[in-house]
Amino acid sequence: MDIVMDFDSWIRAGVGGAMIGTAAALLFALNGRIAGVSGVLGTLVLDRPTGEAPWRALFLAGLVLGALLMSLLRPDLPAATLQTGWAGMIMGGLAVGFGTRMGSGCTSGHGVCGMARLSRRSILATLTFMAAGFATVFVMRHLLGGGS
């Protein structure tokens, strides 16, 4: 799969990034919370906080509803497709969940919110995420020959 970034793609990416940044800044400014998706989900499901459950559930519902709304408003955009079966999705989800608990956050918490606050821990975590991603793509594409 080749990714082609035309001008329209750059605009959509920039607008989407600005919206994510604005939403994260508003959550922090108005609620004093970091918009780390895995932390919001993990705390809601595993820790079950009574006073914080409503905003966490609404935050997650907004992610799902936002994607649904976008698919209805822009049916011309390519749909997401699974690159693996359900077993792979479950294993990947468990690995991500374990990693985000071990790393005290995910790419949204560290990469968007932590780096914006110039957190050294978040900068190091984001560099680690990116290096692991680069290494994985290199191994999968060039050493194991999977994909174009």
DSSP file with accessible surface (Angstrom, degrees, kcal/mol):
  #  RESIDUE AA STRUCTURE BP1 BP2  ACC     N-H-->O    O-->H-N    N-H-->O    O-->H-N    TCO  KAPPA ALPHA  PHI   PSI    X-CA   Y-CA   Z-CA
    1    1 A M              0   0  149      0, 0.0     2,-0.4     0, 0.0     0, 0.0   0.000 360.0 360.0 360.0 124.1    0.0    0.0    0.0
    2    2 A D        -     0   0  136      2,-0.0     2,-0.6     0, 0.0     0, 0.0  -0.849 360.0-141.5-100.6 139.4    1.4    3.3   -1.0
    3    3 A I        -     0   0  131     -2,-0.4     2,-0.5     2,-0.0     0, 0.0  -0.889  14.9-165.9-102.3 120.6    0.4    6.5    0.8
    4    4 A V        -     0   0  117     -2,-0.6     2,-0.9     2,-0.0     5,-0.0  -0.939   4.2-159.9-108.2 123.1    0.0    9.5   -1.5
    5    5 A M        +     0   0   81     -2,-0.5     2,-0.1     4,-0.1    -2,-0.0  -0.829  17.7 174.0-106.4  94.7   -0.2   12.9    0.2
    6    6 A D     >  -     0   0   87     -2,-0.9     4,-2.0     1,-0.1     3,-0.2  -0.326  51.2 -89.5 -86.4 179.1   -1.8   15.4   -2.2
    7    7 A F  H  > S+     0   0  160      1,-0.2     4,-2.3     2,-0.2     5,-0.2   0.912 127.6  53.4 -59.3 -41.7   -2.7   18.9   -1.1
    8    8 A D  H  > S+     0   0   76      1,-0.2     4,-2.6     2,-0.2    -1,-0.2   0.890 107.5  52.0 -61.5 -38.0   -6.1   17.9    0.1
    9    9 A S  H  > S+     0   0   20      2,-0.2     4,-2.6     1,-0.2    -1,-0.2   0.897 108.1  51.1 -64.9 -40.5   -4.6   15.2    2.3
   10   10 A W  H  X S+     0   0  159     -4,-2.0     4,-2.5     2,-0.2    -2,-0.2   0.912 111.1  48.4 -63.7 -40.3   -2.2   17.7    3.8
   11   11 A I  H  X S+     0   0   79     -4,-2.3     4,-2.9     2,-0.2     5,-0.3   0.944 112.6  47.5 -64.9 -47.8   -5.1   20.1    4.6
   12   12 A R  H  X S+     0   0   83     -4,-2.6     4,-2.7     1,-0.2     5,-0.2   0.912 113.1  49.0 -60.1 -42.6   -7.2   17.3    6.1
   13   13 A A  H  X S+     0   0   56     -4,-2.6     4,-2.7     2,-0.2    -1,-0.2   0.922 112.8  47.7 -63.9 -41.9   -4.3   16.1    8.2
   14   14 A G  H  X S+     0   0   47     -4,-2.5     4,-2.4     2,-0.2    -2,-0.2   0.925 113.9  45.9 -66.1 -42.9   -3.6   19.6    9.4
   15   15 A V  H  X S+     0   0   80     -4,-2.9     4,-2.4     2,-0.2    -2,-0.2   0.934 113.9  49.5 -66.0 -43.7   -7.2   20.3   10.3
   16   16 A G  H  X S+     0   0   28     -4,-2.7     4,-2.4    -5,-0.3    -2,-0.2   0.924 111.6  48.6 -61.5 -43.6   -7.5   17.0   12.0
   17   17 A G  H  X S+     0   0   42     -4,-2.7     4,-2.7     1,-0.2    -1,-0.2   0.907 110.8  50.5 -63.0 -41.2   -4.3   17.6   14.0
   18   18 A A  H  X S+     0   0   58     -4,-2.4     4,-2.6     2,-0.2    -1,-0.2   0.892 110.4  50.2 -64.0 -38.2   -5.5   21.1   15.0
   19   19 A M  H  X S+     0   0  127     -4,-2.4     4,-2.6     2,-0.2    -2,-0.2   0.915 111.1  48.2 -66.9 -41.0   -8.8   19.6   16.2
   20   20 A I  H  X S+     0   0  104     -4,-2.4     4,-2.6     2,-0.2     5,-0.2   0.936 113.6  47.6 -63.3 -45.6   -7.1   16.9   18.3
   21   21 A G  H  X S+     0   0   32     -4,-2.7     4,-2.6     2,-0.2    -2,-0.2   0.910 112.5  48.7 -62.3 -41.8   -4.8   19.6   19.8
   22   22 A T  H  X S+     0   0   83     -4,-2.6     4,-2.7     2,-0.2    -1,-0.2   0.933 112.1  48.4 -64.5 -44.7   -7.7   21.9   20.6
   23   23 A A  H  X S+     0   0   58     -4,-2.6     4,-2.5     2,-0.2    -2,-0.2   0.921 113.0  48.0 -62.5 -42.6   -9.7   19.1   22.1
   24   24 A A  H  X S+     0   0    9     -4,-2.6     4,-2.1     2,-0.2    -1,-0.2   0.916 112.9  48.5 -64.5 -41.6   -6.7   18.0   24.3
   25   25 A A  H  X S+     0   0   59     -4,-2.6     4,-3.0    -5,-0.2     5,-0.2   0.905 111.9  49.1 -65.6 -40.6   -6.1   21.6   25.3
   26   26 A L  H  X S+     0   0   93     -4,-2.7     4,-3.0     2,-0.2     5,-0.4   0.907 109.7  51.2 -66.0 -41.6   -9.7   22.1   26.2
   27   27 A L  H  X S+     0   0   27     -4,-2.5     4,-2.0    -5,-0.2     6,-1.2   0.924 115.3  43.3 -61.6 -40.9   -9.9   18.9   28.3
   28   28 A F  H  X S+     0   0  105     -4,-2.1     4,-1.4     4,-0.2    -2,-0.2   0.935 118.3  43.6 -69.5 -45.0   -6.8   20.0   30.2
   29   29 A A  H  < S+     0   0   80     -4,-3.0    -2,-0.2    -5,-0.2    -3,-0.2   0.895 125.3  31.6 -69.3 -39.9   -7.9   23.6   30.6
   30   30 A L  H  < S+     0   0  144     -4,-3.0    -1,-0.2    -5,-0.2    -3,-0.2   0.744 136.7  20.7 -92.0 -25.6  -11.5   22.9   31.6
   31   31 A N  H  < S-     0   0   68     -4,-2.0    -3,-0.2    -5,-0.4    -2,-0.2   0.473  91.1-126.3-122.4 -10.4  -11.2   19.5   33.4
   32   32 A G     <  +     0   0   47     -4,-1.4     2,-0.3    -5,-0.5    -4,-0.2   0.739  68.7 126.0  69.7  22.1   -7.5   19.4   34.4
   33   33 A R        -     0   0   94     -6,-1.2     2,-0.4    -9,-0.1    -1,-0.2  -0.853  61.6-122.0-117.5 151.3   -7.2   16.0   32.7
   34   34 A I        -     0   0   58     -2,-0.3     2,-1.6    -3,-0.1    75,-0.1  -0.732  22.3-129.9 -89.8 136.7   -4.8   14.6   30.1
   35   35 A A        +     0   0   12     -2,-0.4     2,-0.8    73,-0.2    78,-0.1  -0.324  50.6 148.8 -86.4  56.7   -6.4   13.3   26.9
   36   36 A G     >  -     0   0    9     -2,-1.6     4,-2.6     1,-0.2     5,-0.2  -0.821  36.1-155.9 -89.9 112.2   -4.6   10.0   26.8
   37   37 A V  H  > S+     0   0   50     -2,-0.8     4,-2.8     1,-0.2     5,-0.3   0.909  90.1  47.4 -60.7 -45.7   -7.1    7.6   25.2
   38   38 A S  H  > S+     0   0   28      1,-0.2     4,-3.3     2,-0.2     5,-0.3   0.889 113.3  49.7 -66.2 -35.0   -5.7    4.4   26.7
   39   39 A G  H  > S+     0   0   33      2,-0.2     4,-2.3     3,-0.2     5,-0.3   0.904 111.4  48.4 -67.6 -40.6   -5.6    6.0   30.2
   40   40 A V  H  X S+     0   0    2     -4,-2.6     4,-1.9     2,-0.2    -2,-0.2   0.953 119.1  39.4 -63.2 -47.9   -9.2    7.2   29.9
   41   41 A L  H  X S+     0   0   87     -4,-2.8     4,-2.9    -5,-0.2     5,-0.3   0.946 116.3  49.7 -67.5 -48.4  -10.3    3.7   28.7
   42   42 A G  H  X>S+     0   0   12     -4,-3.3     4,-2.8    -5,-0.3     5,-0.9   0.908 113.0  46.2 -60.3 -42.4   -8.1    1.8   31.1
   43   43 A T  I  X>S+     0   0   30     -4,-2.3     5,-1.4    -5,-0.3     4,-0.8   0.912 114.0  48.9 -67.3 -40.2   -9.2    3.8   34.1
   44   44 A L  I  <5S+     0   0   40     -4,-1.9    -2,-0.2    -5,-0.3    -1,-0.2   0.938 122.5  31.9 -64.3 -44.7  -12.8    3.6   33.2
   45   45 A V  I  <5S+     0   0   77     -4,-2.9    -2,-0.2    -5,-0.2    -3,-0.2   0.923 131.3  28.4 -82.7 -45.3  -12.8   -0.2   32.6
   46   46 A L  I  <5S+     0   0  117     -4,-2.8    -3,-0.2    -5,-0.3    -2,-0.1   0.884 131.5  29.8 -88.0 -42.0  -10.2   -1.4   35.1
   47   47 A D  I  <<S-     0   0   92     -5,-0.9    -3,-0.2    -4,-0.8    -4,-0.1   0.701  84.3-154.3 -92.8 -24.4  -10.3    1.1   37.9
   48   48 A R      < -     0   0  191     -5,-1.4     2,-0.3    -6,-0.3    -4,-0.2   0.920  10.2-159.0  49.5  64.3  -14.0    2.1   37.6
   49   49 A P     >  -     0   0   28      0, 0.0     4,-0.8     0, 0.0    -1,-0.2  -0.536   5.8-153.2 -73.8 130.5  -13.9    5.6   39.1
   50   50 A T  T  4 S+     0   0  138     -2,-0.3     3,-0.4     1,-0.2    -2,-0.1   0.958  89.6  39.6 -72.8 -48.3  -17.3    6.6   40.3
   51   51 A G  T  4 S+     0   0   68      1,-0.2     4,-0.3     2,-0.1    -1,-0.2   0.748 121.7  42.7 -74.9 -21.9  -17.0   10.4   40.0
   52   52 A E  T  > S+     0   0   44      1,-0.1     4,-1.9     2,-0.1    -1,-0.2   0.490  86.0  93.5-102.2  -5.8  -15.0   10.4   36.8
   53   53 A A  H  X S+     0   0   30     -4,-0.8     4,-2.8    -3,-0.4     5,-0.3   0.899  80.6  55.7 -58.8 -42.1  -16.9    7.7   34.9
   54   54 A P  H  > S+     0   0   81      0, 0.0     4,-2.5     0, 0.0     5,-0.2   0.945 110.5  41.7 -61.4 -47.4  -19.3   10.2   33.1
   55   55 A W  H  > S+     0   0   45     -4,-0.3     4,-2.4     1,-0.2    -2,-0.2   0.894 115.6  51.4 -69.0 -33.5  -16.7   12.3   31.4
   56   56 A R  H  X S+     0   0   23     -4,-1.9     4,-2.2     2,-0.2    -1,-0.2   0.929 111.7  46.5 -66.1 -44.1  -14.5    9.3   30.5
   57   57 A A  H  X S+     0   0   48     -4,-2.8     4,-2.6    -5,-0.2    -2,-0.2   0.914 113.9  48.4 -64.1 -41.6  -17.5    7.5   28.9
   58   58 A L  H  X S+     0   0  129     -4,-2.5     4,-2.4    -5,-0.3    -2,-0.2   0.891 109.2  53.6 -65.9 -39.4  -18.5   10.7   27.0
   59   59 A F  H  X S+     0   0   49     -4,-2.4     4,-1.4    -5,-0.2    -2,-0.2   0.952 113.3  42.3 -58.4 -49.6  -14.9   11.2   25.9
   60   60 A L  H  X S+     0   0   31     -4,-2.2     4,-1.8     1,-0.2    -2,-0.2   0.898 112.6  53.0 -67.4 -39.7  -14.7    7.7   24.4
   61   61 A A  H  X S+     0   0   41     -4,-2.6     4,-3.3     1,-0.2     5,-0.3   0.891 105.1  56.6 -61.9 -37.2  -18.2    8.0   22.9
   62   62 A G  H  X S+     0   0   42     -4,-2.4     4,-2.4     1,-0.2    -1,-0.2   0.870 104.3  52.5 -62.6 -36.1  -17.1   11.2   21.2
   63   63 A L  H  X S+     0   0   85     -4,-1.4     4,-1.8     2,-0.2    -1,-0.2   0.945 114.7  40.8 -63.7 -46.9  -14.2    9.3   19.5
   64   64 A V  H  X S+     0   0  102     -4,-1.8     4,-2.4     2,-0.2    -2,-0.2   0.937 117.7  46.7 -68.0 -46.8  -16.6    6.6   18.2
   65   65 A L  H  X S+     0   0  106     -4,-3.3     4,-3.1     1,-0.2     5,-0.2   0.868 109.2  55.5 -66.4 -33.8  -19.3    9.1   17.2
   66   66 A G  H  X S+     0   0   38     -4,-2.4     4,-2.3    -5,-0.3    -1,-0.2   0.924 109.8  45.8 -63.2 -42.2  -16.8   11.4   15.6
   67   67 A A  H  X S+     0   0   67     -4,-1.8     4,-2.1     2,-0.2    -2,-0.2   0.920 114.2  48.7 -66.7 -40.9  -15.6    8.6   13.3
   68   68 A L  H  X S+     0   0   93     -4,-2.4     4,-1.7     2,-0.2    -2,-0.2   0.937 111.5  49.3 -63.8 -45.3  -19.1    7.6   12.6
   69   69 A L  H  X S+     0   0   99     -4,-3.1     4,-2.7     1,-0.2     5,-0.2   0.917 110.2  51.0 -60.9 -42.7  -20.1   11.1   11.8
   70   70 A M  H  X S+     0   0   88     -4,-2.3     4,-2.5     1,-0.2    -1,-0.2   0.895 107.4  52.8 -63.6 -39.1  -17.1   11.6    9.5
   71   71 A S  H  < S+     0   0   66     -4,-2.1    -1,-0.2     1,-0.2    -2,-0.2   0.834 113.1  45.2 -66.9 -29.2  -18.0    8.4    7.6
   72   72 A L  H  < S+     0   0  122     -4,-1.7    -2,-0.2    -3,-0.2    -1,-0.2   0.877 117.0  43.1 -78.5 -38.6  -21.5    9.7    7.0
   73   73 A L  H  < S+     0   0  113     -4,-2.7    -2,-0.2     1,-0.2    -3,-0.2   0.804 126.7  30.3 -76.6 -31.2  -20.4   13.2    6.0
   74   74 A R    ><  +     0   0   74     -4,-2.5     3,-1.7    -5,-0.2    -1,-0.2  -0.566  62.0 159.5-129.2  68.5  -17.6   12.1    3.8
   75   75 A P  T 3  S+     0   0  104      0, 0.0    -1,-0.1     0, 0.0     4,-0.1   0.687  71.5  71.5 -65.4 -13.0  -18.4    8.7    2.3
   76   76 A D  T 3  S+     0   0  110     -3,-0.1     3,-0.1     2,-0.1    -5,-0.1   0.680  77.7  94.5 -75.7 -17.1  -15.8    9.4   -0.4
   77   77 A L  S <  S-     0   0   45     -3,-1.7    -3,-0.0    -7,-0.2     2,-0.0  -0.469  92.6 -95.0 -74.1 146.7  -13.0    8.9    2.0
   78   78 A P        -     0   0  122      0, 0.0     2,-0.2     0, 0.0    -1,-0.1  -0.343  40.1-122.9 -64.5 140.8  -11.4    5.4    2.1
   79   79 A A        -     0   0   85     -4,-0.1     2,-0.2     1,-0.1    -3,-0.0  -0.485  27.5-103.0 -80.2 151.4  -12.9    3.2    4.8
   80   80 A A        -     0   0  105     -2,-0.2     2,-0.4     1,-0.0    -1,-0.1  -0.517  40.1-163.7 -71.3 139.8  -10.6    1.6    7.4
   81   81 A T        -     0   0  103     -2,-0.2     2,-0.3    -3,-0.0    -1,-0.0  -0.971  22.0-111.5-127.4 145.6   -9.9   -2.1    6.7
   82   82 A L        -     0   0   88     -2,-0.4     4,-0.1     1,-0.1     3,-0.0  -0.549  18.4-165.4 -73.7 135.8   -8.5   -4.8    9.0
   83   83 A Q  S    S+     0   0  159     -2,-0.3     2,-0.3     2,-0.1    -1,-0.1   0.366  75.3  28.0 -99.3   0.9   -5.1   -5.9    8.1
   84   84 A T  S    S-     0   0   73      1,-0.0     2,-0.0     2,-0.0    -2,-0.0  -0.911  89.7 -92.8-147.7 173.7   -5.3   -9.0   10.3
   85   85 A G     >  -     0   0   45     -2,-0.3     4,-2.1     1,-0.1     5,-0.2  -0.184  49.9 -89.0 -83.0-177.2   -8.0  -11.3   11.7
   86   86 A W  H  > S+     0   0  186      1,-0.2     4,-2.7     2,-0.2     5,-0.2   0.859 126.4  57.0 -64.9 -34.6   -9.8  -11.0   15.0
   87   87 A A  H  > S+     0   0   72      1,-0.2     4,-2.7     2,-0.2    -1,-0.2   0.935 108.6  47.0 -62.5 -43.2   -7.1  -13.0   16.8
   88   88 A G  H  > S+     0   0   22      2,-0.2     4,-2.7     1,-0.2    -2,-0.2   0.887 111.5  51.4 -64.3 -38.2   -4.4  -10.6   15.6
   89   89 A M  H  X S+     0   0   82     -4,-2.1     4,-2.7     2,-0.2    -2,-0.2   0.921 111.8  46.5 -64.6 -42.7   -6.6   -7.6   16.7
   90   90 A I  H  X S+     0   0  104     -4,-2.7     4,-2.6     2,-0.2     5,-0.2   0.942 114.3  46.7 -66.5 -45.5   -7.1   -9.1   20.2
   91   91 A M  H  X S+     0   0  133     -4,-2.7     4,-2.4    -5,-0.2    -2,-0.2   0.921 114.3  48.2 -62.7 -42.3   -3.4   -9.9   20.6
   92   92 A G  H  X S+     0   0   36     -4,-2.7     4,-2.7    -5,-0.2     5,-0.2   0.914 111.2  50.4 -63.6 -41.8   -2.4   -6.4   19.3
   93   93 A G  H  X S+     0   0   45     -4,-2.7     4,-2.7     2,-0.2    -2,-0.2   0.910 111.4  47.7 -62.6 -42.3   -4.9   -4.8   21.7
   94   94 A L  H  X S+     0   0  124     -4,-2.6     4,-2.7     2,-0.2    -1,-0.2   0.904 112.1  49.9 -65.6 -40.3   -3.6   -6.7   24.7
   95   95 A A  H  X S+     0   0   62     -4,-2.4     4,-2.7    -5,-0.2    -2,-0.2   0.924 113.0  46.1 -64.0 -42.7    0.0   -5.9   23.7
   96   96 A V  H  X S+     0   0   93     -4,-2.7     4,-2.8     2,-0.2     5,-0.2   0.932 112.7  50.6 -65.1 -44.0   -0.9   -2.2   23.4
   97   97 A G  H  X S+     0   0   32     -4,-2.7     4,-1.9    -5,-0.2    -2,-0.2   0.929 112.8  45.8 -59.8 -44.8   -2.8   -2.3   26.7
   98   98 A F  H  X S+     0   0  141     -4,-2.7     4,-2.7     1,-0.2    -2,-0.2   0.938 114.0  49.2 -62.9 -45.3    0.1   -3.9   28.5
   99   99 A G  H  X S+     0   0   30     -4,-2.7     4,-2.8     1,-0.2    -2,-0.2   0.885 109.9  50.2 -64.4 -38.1    2.6   -1.5   26.9
  100  100 A T  H  <>S+     0   0   18     -4,-2.8     5,-2.6     2,-0.2     4,-0.3   0.877 112.4  46.9 -71.8 -33.2    0.5    1.6   27.8
  101  101 A R  H ><5S+     0   0  118     -4,-1.9     3,-0.8    -5,-0.2    -2,-0.2   0.921 115.5  46.1 -68.4 -43.3    0.2    0.5   31.4
  102  102 A M  H 3<5S+     0   0  140     -4,-2.7    -2,-0.2     1,-0.2    -1,-0.2   0.892 117.8  42.9 -65.8 -38.1    3.9   -0.3   31.6
  103  103 A G  T 3<5S-     0   0   34     -4,-2.8    -1,-0.2     2,-0.2    -2,-0.2   0.351 109.2-122.1 -90.8   6.1    4.8    3.0   29.9
  104  104 A S  T < 5S+     0   0   72     -3,-0.8     2,-0.2    -4,-0.3    -3,-0.2   0.864  81.5  14.0  56.0  39.5    2.3    5.1   32.0
  105  105 A G  S   <S-     0   0   17     -5,-2.6    -2,-0.2    -6,-0.2     2,-0.2  -0.797  73.2-108.9 149.3 171.4    0.5    6.3   28.9
  106  106 A C     >> -     0   0   11     -2,-0.2     4,-3.1    -5,-0.0     5,-0.6  -0.511  48.8 -79.9-119.1-172.2    0.0    6.0   25.1
  107  107 A T  I  >>S+     0   0   94      1,-0.2     4,-1.3     2,-0.2     5,-0.8   0.856 128.3  48.4 -63.9 -34.1    0.8    7.9   22.0
  108  108 A S  I  >>S+     0   0   25      3,-0.2     5,-1.8     2,-0.2     4,-1.0   0.928 116.0  42.7 -73.3 -41.6   -2.0   10.4   22.6
  109  109 A G  I  4>S+     0   0    9      3,-0.2     5,-2.4     4,-0.1    -2,-0.2   0.952 130.2  25.2 -68.0 -49.1   -1.2   11.0   26.2
  110  110 A H  I  <>S+     0   0    4     -4,-3.1     5,-1.9     3,-0.2    -3,-0.2   0.938 127.5  43.9 -79.4 -49.0    2.6   11.2   25.7
  111  111 A G  I  <<S+     0   0   24     -4,-1.3    -3,-0.2    -5,-0.6    -2,-0.1   0.873 128.1  22.4 -69.9 -39.9    2.8   12.3   22.1
  112  112 A V  I  X<S+     0   0   56     -4,-1.0     4,-0.9    -5,-0.8    -3,-0.2   0.919 136.6  23.9 -92.0 -55.3    0.1   15.0   22.0
  113  113 A C  I  ><S+     0   0   12     -5,-1.8     4,-1.2     2,-0.2    -3,-0.2   0.926 123.4  46.6 -82.6 -46.6   -0.3   16.1   25.6
  114  114 A G  I  4XS+     0   0    0     -5,-2.4     5,-2.6    -6,-0.2     3,-0.3   0.915 113.9  47.3 -65.7 -43.2    3.0   15.3   27.3
  115  115 A M  H >4<S+     0   0   74     -5,-1.9     3,-1.5     1,-0.2    -1,-0.2   0.874 107.5  57.4 -67.2 -33.3    5.2   16.7   24.5
  116  116 A A  H 3<5S+     0   0   81     -4,-0.9    -1,-0.2     1,-0.3    -2,-0.2   0.818 108.5  47.0 -64.9 -28.2    3.1   19.9   24.4
  117  117 A R  T 3<5S-     0   0  125     -4,-1.2    -1,-0.3    -3,-0.3    -2,-0.2   0.347 115.9-119.9 -91.2   4.8    3.9   20.3   28.1
  118  118 A L  T < 5 +     0   0  139     -3,-1.5     2,-0.4     1,-0.2    -3,-0.2   0.819  47.8 175.4  58.6  35.9    7.6   19.6   27.4
  119  119 A S     >< -     0   0   26     -5,-2.6     4,-2.4     1,-0.2    -1,-0.2  -0.583  27.6-149.9 -72.4 123.3    7.5   16.6   29.7
  120  120 A R  H  > S+     0   0  220     -2,-0.4     4,-2.5     1,-0.2     5,-0.2   0.899  98.0  52.6 -60.6 -42.0   10.9   14.8   29.4
  121  121 A R  H  > S+     0   0  146      1,-0.2     4,-2.5     2,-0.2    -1,-0.2   0.913 111.2  46.6 -61.2 -41.7    9.3   11.5   30.2
  122  122 A S  H  > S+     0   0    1      2,-0.2     4,-2.7     1,-0.2    -2,-0.2   0.877 110.4  52.1 -70.2 -37.4    6.8   12.0   27.4
  123  123 A I  H  X S+     0   0   62     -4,-2.4     4,-2.5     2,-0.2    -2,-0.2   0.947 113.1  45.2 -63.3 -44.6    9.4   13.1   24.9
  124  124 A L  H  X S+     0   0  113     -4,-2.5     4,-2.3     1,-0.2    -2,-0.2   0.925 113.5  50.0 -64.7 -42.3   11.4    9.9   25.7
  125  125 A A  H  X S+     0   0   18     -4,-2.5     4,-2.8    -5,-0.2    -2,-0.2   0.927 111.4  48.6 -62.5 -43.4    8.3    7.8   25.5
  126  126 A T  H  X S+     0   0   21     -4,-2.7     4,-2.6     2,-0.2     5,-0.2   0.911 110.3  50.6 -65.9 -41.1    7.3    9.3   22.1
  127  127 A L  H  X S+     0   0  111     -4,-2.5     4,-2.6    -5,-0.2    -1,-0.2   0.908 111.8  49.4 -61.0 -37.9   10.8    8.8   20.7
  128  128 A T  H  X S+     0   0   81     -4,-2.3     4,-2.6     2,-0.2    -2,-0.2   0.926 110.3  49.7 -67.4 -44.6   10.6    5.2   21.9
  129  129 A F  H  X S+     0   0   64     -4,-2.8     4,-2.3     1,-0.2    -2,-0.2   0.934 114.2  45.6 -56.5 -49.2    7.2    4.6   20.3
  130  130 A M  H  X S+     0   0   97     -4,-2.6     4,-2.9     2,-0.2     5,-0.2   0.922 112.4  49.5 -65.3 -43.5    8.4    6.1   17.0
  131  131 A A  H  X S+     0   0   59     -4,-2.6     4,-2.7     1,-0.2    -1,-0.2   0.916 112.0  49.0 -62.1 -41.9   11.7    4.1   17.0
  132  132 A A  H  X S+     0   0   54     -4,-2.6     4,-2.5     2,-0.2    -1,-0.2   0.904 112.3  49.0 -64.8 -39.5    9.8    0.9   17.7
  133  133 A G  H  X S+     0   0   33     -4,-2.3     4,-2.5    -5,-0.2     5,-0.2   0.929 111.9  47.7 -64.5 -45.7    7.4    1.6   14.9
  134  134 A F  H  X S+     0   0  136     -4,-2.9     4,-2.5     1,-0.2    -2,-0.2   0.929 113.7  48.1 -60.1 -45.2   10.2    2.4   12.4
  135  135 A A  H  X S+     0   0   53     -4,-2.7     4,-2.7    -5,-0.2     5,-0.2   0.905 111.0  50.9 -64.1 -41.2   12.0   -0.8   13.4
  136  136 A T  H  X S+     0   0   84     -4,-2.5     4,-2.9     2,-0.2     5,-0.2   0.932 111.7  46.5 -63.2 -45.7    8.8   -2.9   13.1
  137  137 A V  H  X S+     0   0   75     -4,-2.5     4,-2.8     2,-0.2     5,-0.4   0.931 113.0  50.6 -63.0 -42.2    8.1   -1.5    9.6
  138  138 A F  H  X>S+     0   0  111     -4,-2.5     4,-2.6    -5,-0.2     5,-1.0   0.946 114.2  43.3 -61.2 -48.2   11.7   -2.1    8.5
  139  139 A V  I  X>S+     0   0   58     -4,-2.7     5,-2.6     3,-0.2     4,-1.0   0.944 117.2  46.0 -63.8 -46.9   11.7   -5.7    9.8
  140  140 A M  I  <5S+     0   0   95     -4,-2.9     6,-3.2    -5,-0.2    -2,-0.2   0.900 123.7  32.1 -65.5 -41.0    8.3   -6.5    8.4
  141  141 A R  I  <5S+     0   0  106     -4,-2.8    -2,-0.2    -5,-0.2    -1,-0.2   0.863 131.9  24.7 -85.5 -40.2    8.8   -5.0    5.0
  142  142 A H  I  <5S+     0   0  127     -4,-2.6    -3,-0.2    -5,-0.4    -2,-0.1   0.778 129.3  32.4-103.0 -30.4   12.5   -5.4    4.3
  143  143 A L  I  <<S+     0   0  114     -4,-1.0    -3,-0.2    -5,-1.0    -4,-0.1   0.828 131.5  29.4 -96.8 -36.3   13.7   -8.4    6.3
  144  144 A L  S   <S-     0   0  125     -5,-2.6    -4,-0.1    -6,-0.2    -3,-0.1   0.526  99.0-131.7 -99.3  -9.9   10.6  -10.6    6.3
  145  145 A G        +     0   0   60     -6,-0.4     2,-0.8     1,-0.2    -4,-0.2   0.747  51.1 149.5  70.7  26.8    9.3   -9.4    3.0
  146  146 A G        -     0   0   40     -6,-3.2    -1,-0.2    -7,-0.2    -2,-0.1  -0.805  53.5  -8.5 -98.9 107.8    5.8   -8.7    4.0
  147  147 A G              0   0   64     -2,-0.8    -2,-0.0    -6,-0.1     0, 0.0  -0.229 360.0 360.0 101.8 169.0    4.1   -5.8    2.1
  148  148 A S              0   0   84     -2,-0.1    -2,-0.0     0, 0.0    -7,-0.0  -0.604 360.0 360.0-103.2 360.0    5.1   -3.2   -0.3
